[in-house]
Amino acid sequence: MQPIALPIAELKAALLGIGKVINHKATLPALLCVKVERTHEGWIALTGSDLDRFVTLRLEHPSEGPPLAVLIPYDQLYQLTKSCDKAERLLIENTPQGPIIRFALAENLGASKVKPVSLELFPQIPRIKSEAVVLSPAVRESLHQALDCASSDQTRYILNGAFIDASNPKAFNVVGTDGKHLFSANSFTLPIQSSVLIPSNKFIGWKEFNQDGEWQMKSDNEFVQLSSRRWRFISRQIQGKYPDWRITVPDQREAKTRITLDPAKLEALIKLIQRMPCHDPDRYQTIGLEWAKGQLLLLGKDVDNEGWTRVPVSDVKAEGPEVTIYLSRRFLIKALGFGLNTISLINDMSPLRFHTQHKQMIVMPLRMTAPDPAPSKPVNMPPPRPVSPQPTPKPMLHSPTPDTPPPSDGQKTPMEEAIDMTLLIRDKFNEGFNLLRDLSLKLKVINRDQKASAREMQSVRSTLRSLQGMKL
């Protein structure tokens, strides 16, 4: 039988992409394999899966030969590919004793035997019957930005992806949030009837997939598919109702202060922020924005109990009352990196809104636990500091950040005490609601894992039944 020829140059990229989906700790042998297939038309495709996700690469050119499909262990293919030159190729043969991989060995062909794994054990690739929808470059960019803002907390699994909100047929939104900051982009429509929740996966942001031409999307009630010229990514959608993200967006009419930055200076401003001193690098990485006396200042300090270092920002247009507000510099850098050059502020404890024409990011402010000392004199900036990973996010629906209310110099009036009590009661209710929601999401994750285990056990039982029927 005509073997399947796999060019090393294409195989290396294929294994890198498939490796982003394969679960290398899977207990089922089929999930540790790559499905190598030649179709009736001669096209060769390689597929990897972890039961919930499938990645397929179609090789550049068809080949001659009858249809054929075999399972080859991923690690075995990867090791052989590492030792071969890009100009070489591997030959996959299917023999009665099992598949054999042949490779160049001096002037001859070496052979590597493959332990047979039944094709029936490989998960069936979903076939989505809906029409493919073209995703424009702007929608693709918004999708990546939404995924960058999505949560990675498994107890809030519903937030572990980008939500394409189709509830308004005249203006779709791409949304991503982790409960402490939220990104949304609109001004586009797609010919789809229902919303889509695309789970986060590092394959979607992989360079090779993003440079492989136009993207198309298919979806049904269970799966979503993203495909390029040669790559195809299929994932099970996150099941459940996405939270009403619009309630976290401040009313634009309440914004009192509006700061507009020069779009051409955003990259330089990001570098300046990275050089600002940081007194809590392992927690919030706090930075302050101060609009006062017609000037925008960045506030940072090296030690918690010292005064703030104030650094002026040039080429700024602003209007509205003076305000000082604190936030995580990670979110500030991310918003500026997305090109969101306008900042709308209501007051020092309301969410910040970074926005441009069709995109916005809502960021929860940080509450400082001590009054600001007298302004300090500007100092020479320290060398750049790396930004550490994000801490575990907190839900956006309760009091956004930290920790204790600001101190007061005078005695509170009975009205102020009553207001504080109502706010405390509100926070307790919100905390209880958030715990119930997180518990329900955790139960969904456990249920999903149990279903996956049941599917694996069913495959093992099928294998045992087939072995019991064999005659020695």
C-alpha positions in Angstrom: 0.0 0.0 0.0 1.2 3.5 -0.8 2.6 5.0 2.4 1.6 8.5 3.7 4.5 10.9 3.2 4.9 13.6 5.8 7.4 16.4 4.9 9.4 17.4 8.0 9.1 21.1 7.3 5.3 20.9 7.6 5.3 18.2 10.3 7.2 20.3 12.8 4.7 23.1 12.6 1.8 20.6 12.8 3.1 19.0 15.9 3.7 22.4 17.6 0.0 23.3 16.9 -1.4 20.0 17.9 0.7 19.9 21.0 -1.2 22.9 22.3 -4.3 20.8 22.6 -3.2 17.3 23.4 -3.3 16.3 27.1 0.0 14.7 27.7 -1.2 13.2 31.0 -4.3 11.5 29.4 -4.9 7.9 30.5 -6.4 6.8 27.2 -3.7 5.9 24.7 -5.8 7.3 21.8 -5.6 10.8 23.3 -1.8 10.6 23.3 -1.8 10.0 19.5 -2.1 12.0 16.3 -4.6 10.8 13.8 -2.8 10.7 10.4 -5.3 10.4 7.6 -5.3 10.4 3.7 -8.7 11.2 2.2 -10.2 9.9 -1.1 -9.0 13.1 -2.8 -5.4 12.5 -1.6 -5.4 15.3 1.1 -3.3 14.4 4.2 -4.6 15.7 7.5 -3.2 15.4 11.1 -5.5 15.7 14.1 -5.0 15.8 17.8 -7.6 16.0 20.6 -8.2 16.1 24.3 -12.0 15.1 24.0 -13.2 18.7 24.2 -10.9 20.3 21.6 -9.7 19.2 18.2 -6.8 20.7 16.1 -6.4 19.6 12.5 -3.8 20.6 9.9 -4.2 19.8 6.2 -0.8 19.5 4.5 -0.1 21.8 1.6 -0.2 19.3 -1.3 -2.3 16.1 -1.9 -0.6 12.8 -2.6 -1.4 9.6 -4.5 -2.7 6.5 -2.8 -5.9 5.0 -1.4 -7.6 6.4 1.8 -5.8 5.5 4.9 -6.0 6.5 8.6 -3.7 5.4 11.5 -2.9 6.6 15.0 0.7 7.5 15.7 1.9 8.4 19.3 2.6 12.1 19.4 5.9 11.7 21.4 7.2 9.2 18.9 6.5 11.5 15.9 8.0 14.5 17.8 11.2 12.7 18.6 11.7 11.5 15.0 10.9 14.9 13.7 13.5 16.5 15.9 16.3 14.3 14.6 15.4 14.8 10.9 16.4 17.6 8.5 13.7 20.0 7.2 14.2 18.7 3.6 13.5 15.1 4.7 10.2 13.3 5.2 8.7 10.5 7.2 6.8 7.6 5.5 3.8 6.1 7.4 3.0 2.5 6.4 0.2 0.4 7.7 1.1 -3.3 8.0 -0.7 -6.3 9.5 1.5 -6.0 12.5 0.8 -2.3 13.0 2.0 1.0 11.6 5.6 1.6 10.8 7.4 5.0 10.5 10.2 5.0 8.0 12.9 7.7 7.9 16.2 8.5 6.2 19.1 6.6 7.8 22.4 7.3 5.9 21.7 6.0 2.4 18.9 3.6 3.6 15.6 3.8 5.3 15.3 3.2 9.0 12.1 1.9 10.6 10.3 2.6 13.9 7.5 0.3 14.9 4.4 1.8 16.4 2.2 0.1 19.0 -1.2 -0.4 17.4 -4.1 1.7 18.8 -7.6 1.1 17.4 -9.0 4.0 15.4 -12.4 3.4 17.1 -10.9 4.7 20.3 -10.1 8.1 18.9 -12.9 10.7 19.6 -15.1 11.4 16.7 -14.4 14.8 15.2 -17.6 17.0 15.4 -19.2 18.1 12.2 -20.8 21.5 12.5 -23.5 21.9 9.8 -24.0 25.7 10.0 -22.7 28.0 7.4 -19.2 29.4 7.8 -18.9 33.1 8.8 -15.9 35.2 7.8 -14.3 37.0 10.7 -12.8 40.4 9.6 -9.4 41.4 10.9 -11.1 43.9 13.3 -13.2 41.2 14.8 -10.2 38.9 15.1 -8.3 41.6 17.0 -11.2 42.2 19.3 -11.5 38.5 19.9 -7.8 38.2 21.0 -8.2 41.3 23.3 -11.3 39.8 24.9 -9.5 36.5 25.5 -6.6 38.5 27.0 -9.1 39.9 29.6 -10.9 36.6 30.3 -10.6 34.8 33.6 -8.3 31.7 34.2 -10.0 30.8 37.5 -11.6 27.3 37.0 -14.1 28.1 39.7 -15.5 30.8 37.5 -15.5 28.7 34.3 -18.2 30.7 32.6 -15.7 33.6 32.4 -12.9 31.4 30.9 -13.4 32.6 27.3 -14.6 35.3 24.9 -18.3 35.9 24.6 -19.8 37.0 21.2 -23.0 38.6 22.4 -25.7 38.4 19.6 -28.5 39.7 21.8 -28.7 42.9 19.8 -28.9 42.0 16.1 -27.9 45.5 15.1 -24.7 45.6 17.1 -22.8 42.5 18.3 -20.3 42.7 21.1 -17.1 40.7 21.9 -16.7 40.6 25.6 -14.1 39.2 28.0 -13.8 39.7 31.8 -12.2 38.2 34.9 -14.3 40.1 37.4 -11.8 42.9 37.9 -11.6 44.4 34.4 -13.8 44.0 31.4 -13.3 44.5 27.7 -15.9 44.9 25.1 -15.9 45.9 21.4 -18.9 46.5 19.1 -19.8 48.1 15.7 -20.0 44.8 13.8 -22.6 42.2 13.0 -22.4 38.5 12.0 -24.9 36.3 10.3 -25.4 34.1 13.4 -28.6 33.6 15.3 -27.3 33.0 18.8 -24.5 34.1 21.0 -21.2 32.1 21.1 -18.9 31.5 24.1 -15.4 30.6 22.8 -13.2 29.0 25.5 -9.7 30.3 26.0 -6.9 28.2 24.5 -3.4 29.1 23.7 -3.8 27.7 20.1 -6.1 30.6 19.2 -3.2 33.1 20.0 -0.6 30.9 18.3 1.4 32.8 15.6 1.2 30.1 12.9 -2.6 30.0 13.1 -3.0 33.7 13.0 -0.8 34.1 10.0 -2.5 31.4 8.0 -5.0 33.6 6.1 -8.6 34.5 6.6 -10.5 33.1 9.6 -14.0 31.6 9.4 -16.3 30.5 12.2 -19.0 27.9 12.6 -21.0 27.1 15.6 -23.9 25.2 16.9 -25.4 24.7 20.4 -22.5 22.5 21.5 -19.3 23.3 19.5 -17.6 26.3 17.8 -15.1 26.0 15.0 -12.4 28.5 13.9 -10.6 27.7 10.7 -7.9 29.3 8.5 -6.6 28.3 5.2 -5.1 25.0 6.5 -5.8 24.9 10.2 -9.0 24.0 12.0 -9.7 24.4 15.7 -12.9 22.9 17.2 -13.9 23.4 20.8 -16.8 22.5 23.0 -18.5 25.8 24.0 -18.7 26.8 27.6 -22.2 25.9 28.7 -24.2 28.2 30.9 -25.5 31.7 30.9 -22.9 34.5 30.6 -23.3 37.2 33.2 -25.0 40.4 32.2 -21.8 42.3 31.5 -23.6 45.6 30.7 -24.4 46.3 34.4 -20.7 46.9 35.1 -20.4 49.6 32.4 -20.7 53.1 33.9 -23.3 55.5 32.5 -21.4 57.8 30.1 -23.6 60.7 31.2 -22.2 60.5 34.8 -18.6 60.9 33.7 -17.4 64.2 35.1 -13.7 64.2 34.1 -12.5 63.1 30.7 -8.8 62.7 29.9 -7.6 62.2 26.3 -4.1 61.0 25.5 -2.1 61.4 22.3 -2.5 58.1 20.4 1.0 58.5 19.0 2.5 58.7 22.5 0.8 55.6 24.0 3.9 53.3 23.5 6.2 55.8 25.2 3.7 56.2 28.1 3.6 52.5 28.6 7.4 52.4 29.0 7.1 55.3 31.4 4.6 53.4 33.5 6.8 50.3 33.6 9.6 52.5 35.0 7.4 54.0 37.8 8.3 52.8 41.3 6.0 50.2 42.7 5.5 49.6 46.5 3.3 46.4 46.1 4.8 44.4 43.2 3.4 41.1 44.4 -0.2 42.3 44.9 -1.9 45.1 43.0 1.1 46.9 41.5 -0.7 50.2 42.4 -0.3 53.3 40.3 -2.2 56.6 40.6 -3.7 59.0 38.1 -4.0 62.6 39.3 -5.7 65.3 37.3 -4.9 68.6 39.1 -4.1 72.2 38.1 -4.5 71.4 34.4 -1.9 68.6 34.4 -2.1 64.8 34.4 0.4 63.1 36.8 1.4 59.5 37.4 1.8 58.5 41.1 4.1 55.8 42.3 6.2 55.0 45.3 8.9 52.5 46.3 7.8 52.1 50.0 4.3 51.9 51.3 4.7 54.5 54.0 6.6 57.2 52.0 5.2 59.9 49.8 4.1 59.5 46.2 6.5 60.3 43.3 4.6 62.4 40.8 5.6 62.3 37.1 3.9 64.6 34.6 2.4 63.2 31.4 2.7 65.5 28.3 0.4 66.0 25.4 -2.8 65.5 27.3 -6.2 67.1 26.8 -8.6 67.0 29.7 -11.7 68.6 31.1 -13.7 68.3 34.3 -13.1 68.5 38.0 -9.8 67.5 39.6 -9.6 63.9 40.7 -7.1 61.3 42.0 -7.7 57.7 41.4 -5.7 54.5 41.9 -5.6 51.3 39.9 -3.5 48.3 38.9 -0.8 49.3 36.5 -1.3 45.9 34.7 -4.7 47.0 33.6 -3.5 50.5 32.7 -0.8 49.1 30.5 -3.2 46.7 28.9 -5.8 49.4 28.1 -3.1 51.6 26.6 -1.7 48.7 24.6 -5.2 48.2 23.1 -5.1 51.8 21.9 -7.8 53.0 24.4 -6.6 56.6 24.7 -9.6 58.3 26.4 -10.3 57.9 30.2 -13.7 58.8 31.6 -13.9 59.2 35.4 -17.0 59.7 37.6 -15.1 59.9 41.0 -12.2 58.3 42.8 -14.2 55.1 43.7 -16.2 54.5 40.6 -14.9 52.3 37.7 -12.6 53.8 35.2 -13.7 53.6 31.6 -10.9 53.5 28.9 -12.3 53.8 25.5 -11.9 54.7 21.9 -14.5 54.7 19.0 -15.8 51.1 19.2 -13.9 49.6 22.1 -13.8 50.0 25.9 -12.3 48.6 29.0 -13.9 48.9 32.4 -11.4 48.8 35.3 -12.1 48.6 39.0 -10.2 51.2 41.1 -8.1 50.5 44.1 -9.0 52.1 47.5 -6.0 53.5 49.3 -5.8 52.7 53.1 -4.0 55.9 54.1 -4.2 59.5 53.2 -1.8 60.8 50.6 1.2 62.5 52.2 2.4 65.8 50.9 3.6 65.8 47.3 7.2 64.8 46.9 9.6 66.2 44.5 10.2 64.4 41.2 13.1 62.0 41.2 15.1 60.2 38.6 13.3 57.2 37.3 14.5 53.7 38.3 15.3 51.1 35.6 12.5 49.1 34.1 10.7 46.6 36.3 9.1 43.4 35.0 5.3 43.1 35.5 4.5 40.1 37.6 1.6 37.7 36.9 -1.9 38.7 37.9 -3.2 37.7 41.4 -6.3 35.6 41.7 -9.1 37.9 40.4 -12.0 38.9 42.6 -15.6 39.2 41.4 -16.5 42.5 39.8 -20.0 42.4 41.2 -19.0 43.2 44.8 -17.0 46.1 46.2 -14.2 46.0 43.6 -11.0 46.2 45.4 -9.4 46.3 48.5 -9.7 46.3 51.7 -10.7 48.8 54.2 -12.6 52.1 54.0 -10.5 55.3 53.8 -9.9 56.9 57.2 -11.7 60.1 58.2 -10.2 62.9 60.2 -13.5 63.9 61.9 -16.2 62.1 63.7 -18.9 60.6 61.5 -22.5 62.0 61.7 -25.4 59.6 62.4 -26.4 59.8 58.7 -22.9 58.8 57.6 -22.9 55.9 60.0 -26.3 54.8 58.6 -25.0 55.0 55.1 -22.0 52.9 56.0 -24.3 50.3 57.5 -26.4 50.1 54.4 -23.2 49.7 52.3 -21.9 47.0 54.6 -25.2 45.1 54.3 -25.1 45.5 50.5 -21.6 44.1 50.4 -22.6 41.1 52.5 -25.5 40.3 50.3 -23.3 40.6 47.2 -20.7 38.4 48.8 -23.2 35.7 49.5 -24.6 35.9 45.9 -21.1 35.7 44.5 -20.3 32.6 46.7 -23.5 30.9 45.5 -22.6 31.7 41.8 -19.0 30.4 42.2 -20.3 27.3 43.9 -22.6 26.6 41.0 -19.8 27.1 38.5 -17.5 24.8 40.5 -20.3 22.1 40.5 -20.5 22.5 36.7 -16.7 21.9 36.4 -17.0 18.8 38.6 -19.9 17.5 36.5 -18.0 18.2 33.3 -14.9 16.3 34.6 -17.2 13.4 35.7 -18.7 13.2 32.2 -15.2 13.1 30.7 -14.1 10.3 33.1 -17.3 8.4 32.1 -16.5 8.7 28.4 -12.9 7.4 29.1 -14.3 4.5 31.1 -16.7 3.7 28.3 -13.9 3.5 25.9 -11.9 1.3 28.2 -14.9 -1.0 28.5 -15.3 -1.2 24.8 -11.6 -2.1 24.5 -12.0 -4.9 27.1 -15.0 -6.3 25.3 -13.1 -6.4 22.0 -10.2 -8.1 23.8 -12.5 -10.7 25.4 -13.8 -11.5 21.9 -10.4 -12.3 20.5 -9.3 -15.9 20.0 -5.7 -16.9 20.7 
